[in-house]
Amino acid sequence: MDVLETSKLLDEELYSRQLYVLGLPAMQRIQRAKVLLSGLQGVGAEVAKNLVLMGVGSLTLHDPHPTCWSDLSAQFFLSEQDLGRSRAEASQELLAKLSGAVQVCIHTGDITEDLLLDFQVVVLTASELQEQLKVGTICHKHGVCFLVADTRGLVGQLFCDFGEDFTVQDPTEAEPLVAAIQHISQGSPGILTLREEADAHRFNNGDLVTFSGIEGMVELNGCAPRPLHVQRDGTLEIGDTTTFSHYLRGGAVTEVKRPKTVSHEPLDTALFQPRVVAQSPQEVHRAHCLHQAFHALHKFQQLHGRPPKPWDPVDAEMVVDLAQALESLKGTEGEPLEEQLDKALVRRVALSSAGGLSPMAAVLGAVAAQEVLKAVSKKFMPLDQWLYFDALDCLPEDEEPFPNPEDYAPRDCRYDGQIAVFGAGFQEKLSHQRYLLRPKAEVAAEAARRLNSDLQVTPLTYQLDLTTEHIYGDNFFSSVDGVAAALDSFQARRYVAARCTHYLKPLLEAGTKGTLGSACVFIPHVTEDYRAPASAAASEDASYPVCTVRHFPSTTEHTLQWARDEFEGLFHLSAETVNCHQQALTSLAHLDESQVLTVQQVVLGVLRQRPQTWRDCVLWALGQWQLCFHYGITQLLSRFPPDKVLENGTLFWSGPKQCPRPLEFDASQDTHLLYVLAAANLYAQMHGLPGSRDQTALRRLLKLLPLPDPQDFAPIFSSDLELASAYAEFGPEQSKQLHEALEIWTVGPPLEPLTFEKDNDFHVDFVAAAASLRAQNYGIPPADRTKTKRIVGQITPAIATTTAAVAGLVGLELYKVVGSPRPRSAFRHSYLNLAENYFSRWVPHAPAIQKFHHWKWTCWDRLEVPAGQPERTLESLLAHVQKLNGLRVRMLLHGKALLYSAGWSPEKQDQHLSRRVTDLVLEVTRQVPKPGQRVLVLELSYEGEKEDVTFPPLHYKL
């Protein structure tokens, strides 16, 4: 098969988040791919959108059918102005605007065998079964990957045929395991000991590995992949090393991923012998019933020339009869499956099958697009071979079996596809919903208006946090029906969830990371409230001991943290410190020891005064290189020699403490040069000087510059408190020396403190080079630039397919929130892993019931007390609370004691009991209620009780 001949340079900035998921080789294959997509209704539009956003080489659209009203409910490229136009022609222009790097073409003729041979992947959506069988047979014959995707109301179907011998080069999303080596023995077999014992348990018997960076036993570096055998003691057998050189130090072992081969059946076979993606026998049976339901719907279309009418009981029964009359399905060995057809399920599918829903199109279109990418990139395991997805739980459980079909009939409006499933009454309720959505509001609002001119969108650009509660306060939240959140941090998620709990608003919460996605729904008084995963929330605030990062790193993450701290200290903190001294000579008391050391590196290093030229900046950067990667290591080893033994007889440099070695500067090595180039440019920018990107000129200049003398750094070494383990203090002499140096640096204009930006090349280059050199010092596997940018820039890997699927899952839960009150059994939390074909939906937990004495409550409950006219006194409020729960309480407002109902002297108690509540609040908190504030929130605790109980809040209504 031909692919695009021209090799285009990949825009790594445009596809940065996607690159973290797929990797460069897969992205390059995607960029050369040619895909044919036939059918541009809702699912087809989603597939097309995802493929264009993810950068396929070319996408050819085929759909000569005219646009009709029902298309507009799920096809966001179409509008009222496109009615009567070919769906392909009407969609092409907007699709092409999504990415100038993708060729978006239209095919207006028939789908012929010659046409199909020009593509690597062919996708059919909203197609008839006979067309699927014809095209599928041709594609299977010629090795063209073939997909069928379709939705009918709240049920979706996806089929994949990648041929009988399809090779997956990289089956999983996980990065290859990399571990630092402690020692390798000579022998048969050679025994490999890893620096971190826990790393050994990440490998499995038979894993293939290769080696790099080993000193001594260099025969292993870059060797052909070797199989491992994991020993009980955590060591690894790696084969015969008898004839190899003696191992000295360092190196890393890296897992080599094994390709896997997939064999798929053609559609004409798989139609009667389906292999379905399912997580349990119950799911398998349900998928088989849905498989027969789709087949019966095709039969109905073939017999009557139309699909079943919405919620028509006669048509629905005909579909059930057709499903029962179908040939029995067969198992993987060809044996007939003894399964009972779930007629109620088939009937429900048929009744709601006439509609087209945007959330369903989003889910199925996303999964289908991901399978296309698997086909062209050979990354991740493809589906095997059928996937059925249904959200029939969106339909009311207690509704009449056969509601009035007139309520579901077309109205010649853009919502006809939705009305066909839920009815006109539901659509009316939906049109009056007001929801709060996530940041990036201005761009999103404009895009939403283009999709649907009926939508009223108000972009709010203020951050949603504690500082903006005067904006997003009582009045604001009382005007919205719910919140849809897709936030980037668990801290932000916890805050928004707390607001929803406070105001009793439904929360639709979504998140993605690479091919992983989740969508959850939290309904007041029905489900549990939002709780951030403990491990994930803790990882946001994870930090490493300063001493470990500065002197005893053992992991790649340690080196990255050290490099990030270096950037902050050298180019931000030092500039702020100098600027502060310009205004008034202040003490250094506000700086910790490591910060003092970093400031010293700027003002007490090679340059003792401000740089004046680019040459000065290069000289400083070269000195900084020598300080960090040569002299600093030499100084560390002078205090802790390689053979140092502790009192208990163990070597100081053992276990995770890897004995470092100093590096020798070599301008011919790219990483050495990159460090100096980036550091010199950042130093120049900080001082308002011009920089340079000319690497050739920099190499010439470095040949002329002498290496700094160790004595240049003596003031720095003498006050390194961490290195000396508190062997000396930062005394008056050192403080005086640093102050004098700062006085010299304050002469001139203020310095520019640099803030790290992940999209600034010099910023990332400095951190990447510094971390890599630090890793070389300690024999730690280095991170490449891409990984460095992702970790240090805190970039979450993301791809369009996962985002679209999760958005669809959230939309399905919105259907349930809008209608009449639904039981907990109607709602679903969802989780998916597109790389591993894992899809799970489950009913949320009920809110936990807390109990204290006779009192029971959940996280959604609160005590509500009106202020009254005239306003209540504190005595009246206490009496009302005691009447509500029968307990004597004390109250706190924002953590401050408002009143103890016991323990005061009678005079003082009487004095406060007679005062108005708001007066006491002002006295205690020094705050008056904000404009528009409707309630004061008081926390309750029980008098004399030691146990920790979180009582419901008291809402004092103003």
N, C-alpha and C positions, 0 to 999 in steps of 0.2 A: 504494500500500500504506500502511496505517496504521502509525504507530509510536507509541510511548508518548507521550501528549500532555503529561504532566506533566514539566516540566523540573526535574530534581533538581540540587542543587549537588554538584559533584564533590569528594569527599574527597581533596584533594591529598596529605595526609599518608599515607593508606592506600595510594594508588596512586602514591606518589612515584617508586619505581624504574621502574614501568611507564610513567609520564609521560615519563621520559627517553628511552624507546624509541619511543613512539608519538606523543607530542605532545598538546597540549590539544585541538585540533580533532578529531583521531581519537578521543580518549577520550570526548569529548562525543557523538560519533555512536554509539560503542559503548554508551554509557549509555542511549541511546534505542532500542536494537535489540530486536527480538522474534525469538526463535529457537525452532523446533520440532525436537526430537531424538527420533527413534524408534529404540528398541533400547538396552537398558541392561545389556548384558553388559560384558566388560572394556573394549573400545574405547569404547563409549557412556559408561561411567562416567568414563573419562579425559577425553573431550570435555566432558562436563557439568561435571566438577570444574574444568577449565581455564577454561571460559566463566564460571562463577560467580566464581572467584577474580579474573578479569580484568574483572568488572563489567558484563556485558551487562544491558540493562534488564529483560528477562524471558526465562525459559527454561521451555518447556513440555515435559514428559516424556511419552513414549508407549511403553509396553511392558506389555501385559496378561499376558504369559507368567509362569508360576510359577517361583520361584527353585528351582534344582536344585543338587546338590553340585558339578558341574563349574563352575558360575558363580563359586564362591567362590575359585577359584585366581587370578582376575584382576580380580574386581569387589570392590573394597575397601569399598564401602558396604554390602555384604551380609554376614550372619553365619549361623551354624547356626540361630539363632532365626527367620530369615526364610524358611526352606525352606517352599515351598508358597505363599508370598505373591507377589503381583504384583511384578515387579522394579522397576517405576516407583514403586509405593507404598512399597516397602521402602527405596528410595533417596532419596525426596523429603525426608524430615526431616533427614538428615545433610547433604544438599546445601544445604538452606536455611540450615543453621547456619554454613556457610562464609562467608556474607556476608549481612548484613541488608539490604544495598542492592539485592539482586537478587530479583525475584519468581520463585519456583520453583513451577510449577503442574503438574498432571497432567491429561492427556486420556485418557479411558478408552474412547472410542468408536472407530469406524473413521476412517481418514484419507480425507477427502473433499475434493473440489475447493474447496468453500466454506471448509473449515478451512484449507487451504493458503494461501488468499488473505489470511489474517490475519497472515502472517509474512514477514519479509524473507529469512530463510534457513531451509532445511529440510535436515536431516541424517538419513540412514538408515544404521544400522549393523546387522550381523548379519541382513540382510534377504534375501529370495529375489529372484532376478533379475526375475521378473514384476512384483513389487511395485516394484522400482527403476524399471523401464521405465514403469509406469503413473504413478508419482508424478513421475518426471523429465519426462515429456511435459507434464503439467499445469504444472509449475513453469516450464519453458522457454516455454510458451505465454504465461504471465502475468508473466514477468520476475522470478520468485522464484529467488534463488540456490539451487542444489541441489548437495548433496554425498552421496557414498556412501563409507563407510569400513568395512573389514572386515579381520580377520586369520584365517588358517587355520594353526594351528601356528606355524611359523617364517617364514611369508610374509604380507605385508600388502599391501592394495590401497586406493588412494584415488582418487576421481573428482570433478572439479569442473566444474560448468556454471553460469557467471555470466551467461549470455545472449549475444546477438549484438552488443551495444553497451554494454559495461561500461566505465566511466571510472574509472581509477585516478588519484586526485588527487595522491598523493605516492608515486612508484614505489620509492624507495630509503630505507634507514635513515639514510644519511649526512645530516648537517646541511648546509644550504645554505652554499656557500663565501662567506666574508666576507673582504675584504682592505682594508687601509688605502691611501688614495690619496696619491701624492706630487705629481702634477701632472696637469692636463687642459688641452690646448691648444684654442684656438678655430680652427675650420676645418671643412672637409668632406673627409675625415672628421676628427672630433676624435680626438686621440690621448691615451689614458689611460696614465699611468705609475704603477705600483704602488710602494709604499715598499719592500716586500720583493720582489726580482726573482724568487725562487722561486715566489711566489704566482701569477705569470702562467702558469706551466706547469700549474697546477691547473685552469685554464679551457680550454675547447675551442671551436673555431669553431662559431658558431651558438648558443652558450649565451645565455640571456636573463638580463639583470641589471637591477637598479634601484639607486638611489643615496640616500644619507642623510648629513646632517651636513656638507655642503659649504658653505664660505663663499665668497662671490663668485658663482660659477656656480650660483646657487640654483635655476635652472630645472630642473636635473637631480634635485633632491631630491624623492623621491616620484613620479618620472615613471613613465609606462607602461613596461613592460619593453622593453629595447633589446637587439638581438642584438650579440654581440661577434665580432670577427675578430682572431685572435691573430697578431701579427707575429713574424718571425724574431728580432728584437732583444728580444723579451719585452714590448714595448708592446702595447696593445690598441686597436683601432679601435672607436669607439662611435657612429658616425653623425655627422650634421651638427650642429656646435655653433657655427656661424658667428655666429648672431644672439644667442647667449647672453652673459651678463655675463662679465667677466674672472675667471678662477679665482684665488682668494686662498690658501686653505689648507684642510687637513683633509678629512674626509669618508671614507666607506666605500662600496665597491661590493659588492653582495650578489646572489648567484645566485638566480634565480627558477626553481623546479622546474617542469617542464612536465608536465601531465597526459598520460596515455597511455590509449589505447582498446584493449580486449581483446574478441575475438570467439570464443565457444565454441560447439561443436556440441552438440546434444542427445544424450542417452545412446543412443537407438536408432541414431543415426548413428555416434557415437564408439565403440560396441561393436565395430564391424567395421572402423573406420578410426581406430585409436587414435593419438593424439599423446601420447608418453610423455616424462617427464622423465628424461634420461640424459646422461651425460658423454662417452660414447664409442659407436662402432658396436657394440662387444661388449655394452655395457650395454643398448643398444636391442634387440638380438636377445634377450638374456636376459629383458628386460621383456616382449617380445612372447610369449615362451614362457610366462611366468608369467600373462600375460593370458589365453592359451588354457587354461592349467591352471585358473584360477578359473572360466572359462566352462564347462569340462568338469565341475568340481565342482558347479556349479549344475545341469547336465544330469543328473548322477548323483542329486542330491537329488530332482529332478523325477521321475525314473524309479523310484526305489526308496523314496521317502518318508523317507529317512534319509541322513546323511552317510556316507562310507566309514569302516569300522571301523579302529581304530588298528593300524597296521602289519600290515594284512591284505593279503597279496600278490594275492589274487583281486580284491578291490575296487580295489586300486591299478592292476592291469592294465586293468580296465574303464574307469577314468578316463583312462588313456593312450589307449585305443581311442577314447573319446569325443572327446578332444582332437584326435586325428588326423582324425576325421570332420567336424570343424567347418569351416565356410566359411573360405577363405583370407582373411587380413587384407589390407587395402588401404592404400596409401600416401596421402600428403596430397593427391595429385592424382587419387586414385581408382584407381590402377593396382594390380594384384595384387602382393603382396610374395612374391618367390621366396625363401622361408626354409625351412630344415629345422627341424622341431620337435625340440627336445632332449628325447627320450623319457625319458632317465635323470633329467633335472631334473623333468619332470612326475611321474614315478613317485615320486621322493623327496618331492615336495610332497604327493602323495596319501597316502603312507604315514604322514606326520606331521601330517596336516591336521585330525585329530579334536580336538586339544588347544587349550586357551586359555591363553596365557602372559602374565603380568603385564608383563614387559619389552616384549614386542611391542605389547601394548595401550597402554603408555606412549608408545612411539615414534609409532605410527599415530594415537593419540588426540591427541597434542600437535600433530602436523602438521595434522590435520583441524581442530582448534580454531583454529589459526593461520589456516587458510583461511577459517573462519567470520568471524574478526576482519577479514580482508582484505575480505570481502564487505560488512560493515556499516560499516567505517571508511574504506574506499577508500584504505587505506594499504598499500603494497607490492604487487608484481605477483603475481597468483594463479598457481597451477599451470596448466600447459598440456599436457594436461588430466588425464592419468593418471600416478599415481606408484605404482611397485612397489618394495617393500622386502623383502629376504629376509635371513635370518640362518641359512641352512641350514648354514653353517660351524660352528654350535653342535653339530651331530650328529657323533659320532665318525667319523673317516675310515675306520678299519680294522674297523668293526663288520660283522657278517654282514649281507648284503643284506636278509634277512627274519628278524629275530629272533623269538623266541617271542611271539606276540600276547598270551598270557596275562599276560606281565610288564607289559603296557601297558593291561590291562583296568581298568575303573572299580572302585574300592574303597569307594564311598560315603563319601568323605572330601573335605575342602576342597582337596586337592591333586590331584584326579582329572584336571583339565585339564593339569597338568604331567606327571603319570604317563603320560598318553596320548601324550606326545611323547618323554619320556626314560626311562620305565620306573620300576618300583617300587624297584629297586636304587639307581638314581641318587637318587631322592627320599630314601631312607634316608641316603645319604651327605650330602646337602644339609642334612638336619635336624641333623647333628652339627657343622656348621661354626660357627666362632667368628670374628667379624670386628670390627675396630676401625673405628668411624665418627667422623665429624667432630664439632665443638663444637655448642653449643646442645642438649646431650645430654638434659637433663631433660625439656624440652618434647617433643623428638623421641621419647624413650623412651615417654612416656605415649601419644603418638599412635600409635606402632607397636603398643603393647599393645592398643589399641582395634581396630586393623586385624586382628590375629591373636593370639588369646589363647595360642596354642601357643608364641609367641616369647618367649624369655628375654632381657630387655634390662637391662643394667647401665649407668646413666648415670654418666659420669665427667666431672666439671666442671673438673678441673685443666687448664690450658693444656698443650699438648704442645710442649715446647721444651727447651732446655738446662737450664733451672731445675728441671724436673720429671723428670729422668732417674732420680731415686731412686724415683719412682712408676712411670713407664713404663720399667722396666729389664729386665734379663734374664729375671726370673721372669714379668713381664707379657707380654712378646713371645713367650715360649716357649708361652704358653697360647692364643695366637690363631693362626688359620690364614692370615690375610691382613689387608690394610688397604684400606678404601675411603675416599678423601679427596676433598673438594670444598672446598678452602681458598681464602681471599680474597687471599692474597699469594704471590708467587713465593718469597719468603724462607721462608715457612711450608712451601710445597710442597717446596722443596729439602731442608729439614730432615727432613720426614716420609719423603721418598724415600730419604734417606741412612740413616734408621733401618731402612727395609725392606731396603736393600742389606746393611746390617750384619747383620741377623737372617735374611736370605734368605727374606723373606716376599713373596708376590705383592702388587702395588700396583695397585689400580683407581683411576685418577685422572681427575677430571672438572672441567670449568670452563665457565662461561657468561659472556657479556657481551652484553646485549641479545638480538638474534636469532641471535647466534653461539654455537656450543657445540662442545665437544670431549670425547671420552672415550677414554682410553688405558689400555693394560694393559701391565704390566712384570712379567715372570716370571723368577725366578732361573735363570740358566744357559741360558735359551731366547731371551729378547729383550734388546734394549738396556736400559740403565737410564734413569731419568728425567733429562732435561736441560731446564732452563727456557730458553725462547727468549731469545736474547741481547738482542734489541731490547726485549722486554717487561720482562725483568729489569732492564735498565739504566734504563728509564723510571720504575721505582719510586723510584730514587735520584736522579732528575734534579734538578738545581738550577741556578739562574741566578746569574751574577756579581752580587755585592752592589751594586756601583757602577751596573750596568745597571738593576737593579730600583729603586734609590733615586733615580737622577737621569736615566737615559737609557732609559726603557722604550720598546719598539717593538711589543710584542704584547699581546694581551688577557691572556695568561698572566702577563706581567710585572706588569700592574696588579693581578691577583688575588694574586700572591705578595706584592707590596708591601702590599696591604690586610691580608692574613693576618699578615704580620710586624708591622704596626701594632697589630693586635689583641693579639698576643702581648706586644709591648713595653709598650703602654699599660696593659693590664688584668691582666697576669700577672707579667711580669718586674719592673715597677716596684713592684708590691705585695710581691713576694718581697724585693726590695732594701730597701725600707723596713722590712719585718719583721726582716730580718737586722740592720739597724742598731739596732733596738730592743733586740736581745739583746746586741750588742756592736758598737761602731763599728768596722767593718772597712774595709779598703781596697777600691777598685774594680778591683783587678787582675784579678779573675775575669771582668770584663765586657769584651767587645770594643768597638770604637769605635762601631759602630752601636747597640749596646745602651746604652752610656753616653748617646748622643744621645737615645734614646727615654726613658730615665729622666729626663733633663733636661726633656723636654716635659711631664712630670707635675709635677715639683717646682720648675721654674724658669719655668713658663709664666705665664698670666694670674693664676692663684692661687698665692700663695707660702706658703699654709698650707692645712690640710685644709678641705674644704667642710663647711658646717654645714647647708645647706638645698638644696632642689631648684633654687632660683635659682642658687646657686653652681655646681651641676653643669652647668646650662645655659650659664652664662657660660664655664665651662671648655671645654665642647664647642664653643661658638661660637669661642672663641679657637683651639682645635685646628683647626677648619675653616679659619680665616684663615691659620694657620701653614702647613698642608699645601698648600692650594690657591690661596693668594694670595701671602702674604709669602715663603714658601719658594721659590716659582717666581720671584718678583721678585728675591730674593737670588741665585738661580742665574743669572738673566739678567744681573745686574750683574757677575758674574764671567766669564760666557761670553755676551757680547752676541750678538744674532741675526746680526750681520755679522762676527763674529770669523773671522779667516782664519789657518790654520795656516802653519807655516814653508814647507811644500811648495806653498802657494798655494791649497789647497782650503779650502772653508768648513768650520768646525768643526761646524756644524749641517747635516749632509748624510748621505746614505745612511740607515742605520737610526736615526741620531740625529735625531729630529724636534724642532725648536725648540718649546718649550712656550709657553703663554700663561697668565697668571694669571686666575683666575675671580673674579667679583664676587658676593658673597653675596646671595642673593635668597630670602627665606623663602617666597615664593609658588611656587618651583620644588620639586617633590616630592622630588627627590634631595637637594637642599640640606637640606630640613627633615628627611628621613629620617636623614641622617647625624647631625644634631644630636640628634634624638630618641633614636637608638640609642646614641650616644656618651654622652649625659647619663645615660641609664638604666644603662649599664654602669659608668660612673664612680660613680654613686650606690650601686649594688650593691657595688662594691669597697670603699666606705667605710661600708657598713651603713646607708645612708639610703634612704628610700622614693623610688620613681620615679614616673613618670606616663606614660600612653599617650595623653593628651588632646592631639591635634594642634592643635585650634582654640585651646586655652589656650596652647600652646607658641608658636603664631604671634603671639598677643597679647603674650606675654612678650618675644619677640625684638624686637618693635617698640620696646620700652622700654629694651632693653639697648644700650649703645654698642658699636660695633665696637672690638676691642682695638687699641691703638696699636702700631706696629712696634717701638717701644722696649721693649715688654714682652717681646720675644723676643730681645733683644740677647745675653743670655748664651748662648742656644742657638746662634745664628748664629756666635758667636765661637769656638766649639769644634767646629764640624762638620768633622771631619777629612776625611771622604770628599769633601764638597763642595769643600773648599779644595785637594784633591789634595795633602795633606800640606804645605800652605803654612805651617802653624803646628802646634805640638804642644799636646797637652792637658797644659799645664804646671801648676806648683804653684798658681798663682792660680786657675785654673779648677777644679782639684781641691778647693781650699779652699772655693771658692764652693759647689760641689755638696755637699760634706760639711756645710757650715753649713745648707744648705737641707734636707738629709736629717735633721739633728738636729731641726729644727722639726717635720718630718712624723712623727718617731717619737713625739711626744707624743700619747697616745691608744691605743685598742685596736688590735690587729693588723689589717691590711687583709686583704681576702679576694681572693687571686689567682684570677682567672677562667680556666678552661680551656675552649677553644673546643669547642662542641657543635653539631653540624650540625642538631639538632632544636630548638635555641633560637632563637626568632624574632629577638631583639635581636642575637644573635651573627651570624646570617646577614645581617640588615639592615645592620649596621655594615660588614661586609666588602663586601657588594654595593654599598652607597652609596659607600664609600671608593674601591673599584675603579672605579666608574663615573665619579666625579669626577676621579680620576687619569687615566682615559682621555680625558675632556674636555680636561684640561690639555694632553695630548700629541697630540690628534687621532687617537686609537686607537679602533677599533670596540669599544664596551663589551659586556660580558656581561650578560645579563638575570639576574634573581634565581635562576631555575631552574638556569641553567648555572653560576652562581656557587656555588650550594649543591652541585651535583654535583662540581665540580672541587675546591673547597676542602674539602668534606666527604669527598672521596675515595669517592664513592658509585658503585658499579658498577651500570649500568643492568641491569635484570633483568625478565623476564616468565615467567609460569608455564609457558607452552608450551615454551620452550627448556629450562627446568629439567626438565620431565617427560620430554622427548625424550632428554636426556643421561642422566637416571637410568635410562631404559630401555636405552640403549646400554651402560651400565655393567653392568646386570643380565644382559645377553646374554653379556658376557665372563665374568661369574661362573659361568655354566653350564659354561664350558670349564675353568675353574680347578678346579672341584669334582670333576669326573670323573677318570678315569685320566690319566696324563701325556699331554699333547698336543704335537704338533710346532708349530713356530713358524708354519707355514702356516695353522693353525687360528685364530690370534688376529687381532684387528682393532683398529687405531686408527681413530677416526671423527671426522669434522668435518662440521658442518652450518651452513648460513646460511638460516634460515627466511624471511628477507625476500627473498632472491634465488633461492630454490628450489634451493639447491646442497647436495648430499649426497655425501659421499665416505667410503669405507672402504678401508683398505689394510693389508697385512701389515706388522707392525713389523720394524725392522731387527734383525739378529742382533747380539749384543754384540761390540764391537770387540775384536779380538785384539791384545794388546800382546806385544812380543817383546824380550828382552834376552839376547844371546848365544844359548844353546840353550834358554832358559826362555821359555815362552809362558803367558799368562794373560788373563783378562777381568776386568771390574769385579766379577764375582760370586765370584771365587776368593779364597781366603785360605789362609795356612799355619796349621795347627792343631797346637799342641804342648801335651800335658797336663803339668800341674805335677808330677805323680807323687807318690809317697809313699816316702820323705820327699821334700820339695820339691826341685826341680832347683836346682843352682847355675848361675851365669851361664855357667861353662865348659861345663856340660852342655847348656844351651840353645843356645849358639853352635854346638856340635858337631852338635846335632840339625838346626839350620837349614841348616848347610853340607851336611849329608847330604841334606836335602830338595832343595836347588837347586844344589849344587855351587859356590856362590859365597861368598866371604868378605864379610860385611856389617857395617854398624854399625847400631845401633838407636836409635830415639827414642820417647819416650812423651809424647803430647800436645805434641809440638814441642820437648821438652827432651831433651838428649843423655843417654842412659842409659849407653852404653858405646861407646867406639871400640876395636875389636879390635886396632888397631895404633896406634902413636904414643905410647903410655904407656911410662914407664920400667918395666923388668921388675919392680921391687919393687911398684910401684903396681898393675900389671896382675895380678900374682899375688894381691895382696891382694883385688881385686874379683872376680876369676874364681872365687874360692872361696866367695863370699857367695851367699845365697839371692836369687832374683830379686825377691821381694816386699820384701825388706829394702832393696835398691837403689832400687826404685821409691819407697818411702817417703822415702828420703834425697833423691832428686832432685825429687820432686813435692810433698813434704810432705803427701801424701794417702794414706789407707789405703783399701783396697777397700770400697765401699759394701755394706751388708747386702744379701744376695741377688745380689751381682755375681758372675758366673760366669767372666768372662774379663777379662784385661788386653789392651788393644789396643796393639801396638807397631808403629810405622812402620819400614820398612826403607829403607836407601839403600846403594848399592854403594861400597865403599872405593876412593878414588882416581879415581872416575869423575866427570867434570865435567858430562856431559849430564844433563838433568832427566828422570828416569824415576820414574813413580809405580808402585811395586811393590805387590803385594797386601799387605794388613795381616797381621800375625802375631797370631793369637789364642792367648794363653797361658791355658789353661784352669785355673782355680783349683780 
